[in-house]
């Protein structure tokens, strides 16, 4: 239950926050400014959807350039739906969480083929789209269609925890935080309001050293009054991440052609190009793509995924003419773009290049 002093509609808290947002809204390439929105400019649901998928567990700074490239190459959902899988996966390389890119294509094709290129407006209908979960559905419905949905990301959770001085640790606190956020969501300008709360968390109510002195919600903020803001939201300690190992095999022909493989669609780095390699486990088994005197580089790749740390051993050998590898495809030098590799595979390439230069 919410506290009675907190308003349900466009009351003092929502009004103060919207007033602050009108002046301090971040300039983002996928956003319609509050002034433009007031003048009647409506957000493009395609750009809202694309940005929200890209921003999942990724920073605004990292997403900007990717968003510009995607919207230049594929300016609408029909263009993206018609794109080749490899081209999209290549442009996504380095952004991480590659299942998002696969779902991006599935969703674009569903919208183009089944919905005549139009994104649905309502939260429940948006949930039917491939790869669209509760957060993304709420964000599209609120931001693109100005519906009063409760948009919950880490920034909003932090603002709510501090505003109400909630000490229940995450993730157990999520239902309570969402209830408080829902109680404050106004029926007036809900899309701007959703972005205002996220902007507040990203720029003022930050994880460390929140700028409480200039916060538009400093008066009603209970954690500021109690002096507990810096320690909120509390989180349940995470279990230590395990470490896995693997082997990658880098082979290059005299003319510069390299041997790559397309990883299976399911699993980590699904659908991405990478170096042939072993499984990733505590004791990976050798799995060279062809018989050769493989040389082990002294440097190892170290990379962290969401649930584990990875250490990759790099083995190299010349790629003979006419070799028939057990897996993989020979990519001519002119067609090989290291930037199309996912980050962990590009790290291996960089170490190999530096070690053979």
N, C-alpha and C positions, 0 to 999 in steps of 0.2 A: 504494500500500500504506500502511496505517496503521502508526504506531509501536507497538511492543509494550507500552509503558507506558500506553497509552490503552485503556480498557476497552471491551468490546463490549456488555455487558449493563448491568444497573442497578448499575454499579460506582461508584467514588468520585466521578467527575466528574458522571455523571447524578444520583447520589444527592445530591450537594451542591447541584446546580442545582435539583432538585425541592424540596429543603428550603428553599431561598431563595424559590422560587416560591410555596410554601405560605403564606409570610408576606407576600410583596411583589407578588403577582400584580395586574396592572392590573384595575380594575373597568371592564369594557367591556359595552355593552348586549347584545352578541351572545354573550357568554361565560358559561359555567357555571363558577363559582368552584371552586377545588380542594376546598374544604370541602363544597360542595354535591355535587360529583361523587363525593367519598368517601362521601357519604350516599346515593348511588344515583340522583341526578338526572342524566339523560342529555341531552346537547346536542341541539337540534333541527337536523337536517341542513339544513333550509330556511334557517334563520337563519345557520348556518355558511356555507353556499354564498353567500347574498346578501351577507354581510359580506365574504367573500373577493373576490367580483367587484368590489364597491365599493372595496375597499382596494388594488386593483391600481394602482400608480403614484399613489396618493392617500393623504394622511395620515389618521390616526385622527381628528384634530380636525375635518377637513373632512367625514368620513363620518358622524359621530355623528347629526347632525340628519337627514340623508338616510335613514339606517337607521330612525330613529324614525318618520319620515313613511311610508316604504314599508311597514313592518310594521304600522302603524296602518291604512293604507288596504288593504293586502293581507297579512293575517296568516299566510297559508300559500301553498304553491305553487299550489294550485288556484285561489285567489282571484287571484293574479298572472297565471296563465294566462288567466283570463277577462277581464282588464283590457283596455281599449282602448289601442291603440298610442300614440295622441296623449297620453293621460293619463299613461302611463308615461314617455314621452319628455319631457313637460313637467315631471314631478317630478324627472327626472334632470338637467334643465338646470342648468348651472353646475358639475356634477361632472366634466365633461370625458371624453375618450375615449369618444365616443358609440357606437362599435361595441359597447361593453360592454352598453349598454342594449338594443340590438337583439338581441344574443345572449342577454341575460337573458330576454327574452320567448320567444325560440325554445326555450331550455332549459326554461323553466317549462312551456311547452305540450307539449314532448316528454315531460317527466316526468309531467305530468298525463294526457296522452292515451295514452302508450305504456307507462308504468310504474305506472299506477294511483296516481299522486301520491307514489310512494316513490323516494327517491334510492338508487342502488346503493351498496353498502358498499365494494366493492373498487376499487382504483386503476384497473385496466384497464377496468372497466365504466364508471367515471366519465369516463374519457377519451372515451367514445363520445358523451357529451352535448354539444350545441352550445355552443361557446364555452368549454369546459372544457379547459385545458391541463395539462401535467404538474404545475405548482406547485399549481393549484387542486384537482386530483384528489388529490394527496398531502395537502393541508390538510384537505379534507373527510373523507378516509378516516381520517386520524389523529385529528383533533379531534372529529368527529361520531361515529366508530365505534371509536375507540381502537385502530386498527391501527398497527403499527410502520412507518409510512412516513416517508421522509426529506423534510421540508418545507424547501425552500430559498428564502428571500427575501434581500433585501439585508442585513437584520440578521443572519441566520444566516451568510451569507458573511463578514461582517465578524468575527463571533465566531470562526469557524473559522480565518480567516486569522491572527488574533492569537493564538489559543490554540496554534496550531502554527507560528507565525512564518513563514508562507508569503509569499514575495516575488514569486511569479509574478504578473504583472498580470492583472486582469480584462479581457476575458472569458475569456482562455486558462486561467485558474486554476479555472474553474467545475468541471470534472470532478474535480480534486484536492480541492477544498473539499467537494464533495458526498460523495466517498468518505470523507473524514474525518468528516463529519456522520453518514453512515450507520453508521460504526463505533461512534459514541457513542450512537446511538438505542437506548434500552432496550426490552425486551419488556414491562416493567412500566410502566404509566401513559404510554404513548407520546404520547397526546393532550396531557396536561399538559406533558410534556417538550417537545413541539414548540412549545407556546405559551411555555414558560419560556425557551427559547433566543431566541425573537423578543422577548420582554419584556426580556431581558438586553441585547440589542442596542439596543433602543429607549430604555432608561432608564439604563444604566450603561456598556455598551461602545459608546458613541455615536461618530459619525464624528469629532467634534472634542472634545478634552479628555475622554477616557474617564476615568471615576471608578474607576481601578484599585484604589485603597485600600480600597474597600468591595465589590469584586467577589467573589462566591462562588468564582470560578475563578482568583483571583489567584495561588495557589500553583502550579498546573500550567501557567500561561500563559507560554509561551516568549517572546512579544513583550514582555510586561511585564518579564521578566528581562533581555531584551536591550535594552530601552529603545526598541523600534521600534514599539510599539503605535500611537502617533498617526499614523504614516505608512502604516498598513495598513488595508484592502487597497489595493494599488497598482492603478492603472487605466491602460490604454492611452489616450493622449490622443485626444480626440474631434476630428473634423474640424469646422471652423467651419460654423455653420448658414447656409444661403443666406437671402436676403431676397426675398420675393415681394410683389407689389402687387395691389390689387384695388379695385373701386369698388362701393359699396352705394348703393341708391336708396331714400330714405325719403319716403313720400308719405302725407299725412293729409288727410282730408276735413274740411269745416267742422264736421261733427257729431262729429269725433273718431275716426272709423273710419280704420284704417290698412291698407296693402297689404303682405301677407306672402306668402312662398312656402314650400312644403314641400320641403326639399332631397331629392335622390335618396337612396335607401336606401344605396347604396354610396358610399364616399368620406367625407371629413371632414364631420363634423356630419350624417351621413346620417340622414334621417328627421326632422330637427329643423326647426322653424319658424325662418325668418330673413328678412332683407330681400332683395328681388331684387337681383341684382348681376352683376358680370362674372366672368370666370375669374380665378384667382389665378396670376399669372405675373410675369415680369420686365417685360412690356409688355402689360398687360391691355387688351382692346378694350372700348369703350363698349357697353353693352347695357341701355339704359333700358327699363323695362317698358311705357312709353307715351310718346308725343311730348309734350314740355313744355319750358318754359324752366327747366331744372334749375340750381339755385344750389349752388355748391360751398362747403362750410363750411371755415373756415380751419383747424380742428383735424382731426387724423387719428387713426384708431384704430391702436394698436400692440399686437400680440398675438404670443405665441410658442407655437407648436405643438412637438411632439416633434422634428420634422425641419427646421423652418424658422421664420423670423420673418415676420410678415405686417404690412403697412401698408395700411390701407384709407382711401381717399378717400370722403367722405360727400357725396352730392348730394341736394338736397331740392326738392320741388315740391308744390303743392297737388294733392290727388286729386279730379278732377272727378266730378260725379254721372254715373252711367251709363257710366263709362269701361270699356272692355274691354281690360284689359292683356294683353300677350303671355304673361305668366306670373303666377302668384300668385292670391291670394284676398283679398277685402276682409273684414277682421275688424272688427265693430262695437266701439265704444269699451268697452262693458260687458263684452265677451268677451275683450278684449286684456289679457293679463297679461305685463308685461315680464319677470317672473321666469321665464316659460317659455322665454325665449330663451336660447340658448347664450351663454357669457360674451362671446365676441368680438362677437356681434350686440347684446348688451345694452350693451356699451361704446359702440357706434355710437349706440344709442338715447339713452344718457345724454349724450353730446356734443351730439346734435341737440336734446334737451330743454333742456339748459343754454344752448345757443346761440339758442334761440327763446323762452326764458322771459321 
